Amino acid sequence: MKADSGMGDKATREAVQTERVKKPKWLRVKLPIGENYKKVRALVDEHKLHTICESGSCPNMGECWGAGTATFMILGNICTRSCGFCAVKTGRPLPVDEFEPGRVAHSVKTMQVKHAVITSVDRDDLPDGGADTWVQTVKAIRHQSPGTTMETLIPDFGGKWENLQKIIDVAPEIVSHNLETVRRLTKQVRIQAKYDRSLEALFRLKKGGMRTKSGVMLGLGETDQEIIETMEDLRSVSVDILTLGQYLQPTPKHLPVVEFVTPERFEKYRELGLQMGFRYVESGPLVRSSYHAEKHIFEQ
């Protein structure tokens, strides 16, 4: 009887788990449409350009491309960190490509991007954490596309604040650094990162005069109170823009989805965030860091 009971309990748990992580209807992705999207799609195909929008299969690609926004990743595609949520390969990165800033700038110009979001892998193997490449990329885009605005979604540079200062000195229109999750889950989700170090990076960026932005993924097992405390922590360092989106497991090797947060709860967090003083809050199941990024330039 014990054995049968145990097997039954196990089967029940597995059935509950399967039901719990089944994707709900609100996570359906709209097909990319529109003339602007088709135009950018043709340019990407013709010139064999690379964007994170495409390689990451972002659900908002059609909408963002249609609005003239695209996201590019610099400093290679091998990361020195091994976050539990991220599908980017971990290992020993290749040497820095000195021609990469120029190529990214050329892509921005060719695609006629109005607002470029630049992100990168973590490069803890470099003394500057990749900061010089960041600076060169921003300058190259400004040179080739002076009308293009930029958001830089940067790493924490391992707490080497002289490297963070290089980003402040080149002054992108928005500087973003994602907290990703609540304090309790940070060691599990962002293995080599530190919750308070990320908050300090955002504090230093704001002190340096930057418009700041951060993103948090929901559905990893955090509580409602922890989400609210995380939002309060971000406001304590005067973050201007907040994005909240649903975590989706990229492969079976990554952290599982514990919960699919409803659109109604996302709307509750959006309203609460605005009450807290965030200038702009993007909150919804399909929201990603660069979603509606072009609007964040103009919000006051």
N, C-alpha and C positions, 0 to 999 in steps of 0.2 A: 504493500500500500504506500509506503514511504516513497519508493522509487517511482511509482505511478504518479503520486502527488507532485513529486519534484519535477518530473517531466512535464506534467500538466502546467505547473507554475512557470516553467521555462518557456513553454510554447505560448502561454498567455502573455508573458513579458515581451517575447519577440513579436507577437501579433500587435500588441499595444505600440511597441516601438515603430513597427512598420507603418501603422496607421498614423502615428504622431508625426512622422517626418514626410508623409505624402504631400507632394506639392499642391497647394490650393489653387483655385481658379484665378485668383487675383495676381498670380505670378506669370500669367500668360503674356508673352512678348508680342508687341505690334510689329508687323512687317514694315521695313523701311520703305517710305514712299516720298514723293515730292520731287520737283524739278531740281532744287538745290542739291538734294541728296544724290540724284542721278548724275549731276555734273561732277560732284566730288568723287563719286564712285568711278566714273570714267577716267578722271585724272589719276586716281590711285592705281587703277589697273594699267593705264598706259605707261606710267612712269615707274611702276613697281615700287611704290612708296610704302613705308611701314608705319602703322599707327597701333597704339595699344587698343584703340576702339575695336579694330578688326581682329587682331591676334587674341584679344581677351574675350571676344564674342560678346561685347557689351550690349545689353538689351536696349540701350538708348542711342545706339550708333546712328540710326536714321534721323532721329530728332535732332541730335547734336550737329551732325554734318549738315543738316538742313538749315541750322542756325549759324553755320560758319564756324563751328568749334571742333577742334580735334585734339587728341592727346598723344604725345610722343614720349618714348622712354629713351633715356640716354645712359651712357656708361656701361653699355653691353647688356646682355640678358642672363648673366650668371650672378647671383647674389651671395654675399658672404654670410647672410643670416638665413635661418630656417624657420620662418614663422609658420604656425600650424594651420593658417587659413590660406596661404598664398601658393599659387601653382608655379611661380617662377623658380627655375632651377637653382639649387644651392651648390656651391663648390668654389674652386679657385678661378676667379675671373681672368679674362684675357687682359693684356696690357691696354691702357687707355688709347683710344683711337684719336689722334690729334685732328683728324679731318671730320670727325663726327659733328661738331657744332655747325660747320659749314653745310653739311648734308642735311641736317635737321632744318636749318634756316632755308635751304633750297626747297625742301618739301613744303614748308609753311608757305613760301611764296608761290610755288607751283599749284598748290591746292587752294590758294587764295583764302587762307584761313584768317578770319577776323580776330579770333581769340584763341590763342594756343595755350594748352595745358602741357607742361613739361614735368615728367616724373623720372625716377631713376631707381635702379637697384641700390642696395646698400653696398658701399665700397669701403669696408673697414680695413681692407688691405692697403689702402693708400694713406699717406701722411695727412693729406688734405681732405680725405673722405670723398674726393671727387669735386670739391668746391670750385676749383679752378675751371673745370670743364663746364660746370653750371654757369659760371660767369661768362665764359667764352660763348656759350650757347645763347644766353640772353642777349649779349652784344651782337652776335651774328644775326639773330632774328631782327633785332632793331635796325641793323644796317640794311638788310635785304628787304624787310617789310616794315617800314617805319610806322605804318598805320595799324599794325597788329598789336593788340594788348596781350599780356601774359599772366598766367598763374603758374607758379613753381611749387610742385608738390614734393617737398624735400625730406630727406632722412634727418635723424637727430645728430649726425656727424659724431656719434659716440661721446657727446658732451664736450667736444673740443670747440669751444665757443668762438675762437678766432676764425674758424672755418665758417661758422654760421654768420659771422660778421661780414664775410665776403658777399653773401647773398643780400644782406641788408644794404651794403654799399652800392650794389648794382640796381637795387630797388625795383623789382618786378611789381606790377600793379597789385597782385595778390600773392601772399606766401602762405602755403598750406602745409600743415604737418598733422597727420592723422593719429589720434589717440587709439583708434581701432576698437577698443573694448574697455570694460570697467576695470577698476583697480584689481579686484580679486582674481580676475581671469587673465591678467596681463602676462604672467609667467608662462601660462599654458598657450596663449594665443600668439604672443610676441616674445618668443623665448629669450632673445638677447637684448630686448628693449626694457626700458624702465618707465613706469607710469609718471613718476615725478620728474624724470629727465625730460620727457616729452612736454610736460607742463612748463618746465623752465625754458625749453626752447621756444615755446609759444609766447611766454612772458618776455623773453629777450627780443623776439621779433617785434612785438607790439611796442616795447620800450624804444626800439630803433625806428619807429614810425611806420611800420608795415601794416597793411590791412591783412588781418590774419583769418585763417580758416582751418577747421578740423573736422574729421569724420569719424563716426562710430558705427560699427556693425552690430545689429541686434539678432538674437536667435541662437546665441552660443551658451545660454544657460544663465544669463544675468537676470536679476530681479528688477521689478519696476523701480524700487527704491534706489538700486544701484545705478540705474540709467539716469534718474533724476540727480543723484549725487555727482555723476560724471558730468552732466550738463552744468551743474553748479561749479564744479572744478574748472571747467573751460571758461565760464564767465568770470571766475575769480582772477583769471589772467587776461581778461578783456578780449577774448576771441570774438571776432565780428560775425563770422559765418559758420553755420553748423550743418553738416549733412548726416542724416540717419537713414540707413538702408538695411535690407535683409541680408544676412550672411547666407551664401549658397556654397555648399561643399564642392570644390572643383574636381576632386578625385576621391576614391575610397580611402586613400592613404591620409587624407586631411581630416581635420576635426569634423565631427558630424554635426548636422543641424539638430539642435535640441528642440527648437520651437519655430514655427512660422508666425511671425507677428502680424496681426490683422491691420488692414488699412486704417481702421478706426483708431487703433492705438497709436499708429504713426501720426495721425492727425492730432491726437491728444498731445503728443510730444512736440509737434510743430507749434501748436498754440502756446504750450507751456514755455517753449524756448523763446518765443517772441515776447512773452510776458517777462522772462528773465532778462531780456535786453539784447539778445542776439539781433543783429541788423537784418539777417536773412536766415531762414531755416528751410532746408530741403529735407523732407521727411516722407518716406514711402517705401514700399517693398522693393521697387526696382531702382531706387536712388543709388547712385554711385558718386564717388568723390567729385568727378567733373561734371555731374549733371547740372544743366542750366548754368554752367560756369560763366558764360558770357553775361548773364544778368547780374552777377555778383560784383562786377566792375561798377555798375551804375547805381546800385542800391545805396541809399544814404540813411 
